[in-house]
Amino acid sequence: KQEVTQIPAALSVPEGENLVLNCSFTDSAIYNLQWFRQDPGKGLTSLLLIQSSQREQTSGRLNASLDKSSGRSTLYIAASQPGDSATYLCAGNQFYFGTGTSLTVIP
Amino acid sequence: ETGVTQTPRHLVMGMTNKKSLKCEQHLGHNAMYWYKQSAKKPLELMFVYSLEERVENNSVPSRFSPECPNSSHLFLHLHTLQPEDSALYLCASSQAPGQNTLLYTFGSGTRLTVV
């Protein structure tokens, strides 16, 4: 059974820092990966999608990469802002979700 | 608004009640999903409908009954629920599973409390 681990579970950083969130899968056969953010009590907002033919995607201050050989993905957030505070979830092969990393950016 | 609308936003029901959750999308997607999100647990896929046919039923108890009358609407009928069914129920839509350009759009969820 595919299991997804997100490290760290929680992270608190001062505004302006660059940070990396990690996501790993017990079965490395990941052919697509999506990163989401979830604000408290809300649904998930899609951030980036890495499709089967890709290795990374960038959107603004966000960059996500996927290493298919190891089944690991990272989400890089540059110059963090208080508005980035949320829970970030990864999902592999559409249906396998992690439990998320709760990010707090301190002004 | 994301394009996927869920109602109601909050629901409190007794264990003997019958209620329904509703999800609606007008994004032109042809697949819709129900997920359950409990505290400290990963999202659990409950049901998948693709082109209005159920293609996934992930060992969900029969007290949850989905209905997809058309590609824009999805319901989750609830009856005789248990307190452990209390959770955030999320609806999502995408192009049909298996297509390379799939991209989820989620609704804001229904917060369900069973008393």
Interface residues (C-beta under 8 A of the other chain):
Chain A: V4 N32 Q34 F36 G41 K42 G43 L44 T45 S46 L49 Q51 S52 S53 L89 A91 Q94 F95 Y96 F97 G98 T99
Chain B: T2 V4 Q6 K40 K41 P42 L43 L45 L88 L90 A92 S94 P97 N100 T101 L102 L103 Y104 T105 F106 G107 S108 G109 R111
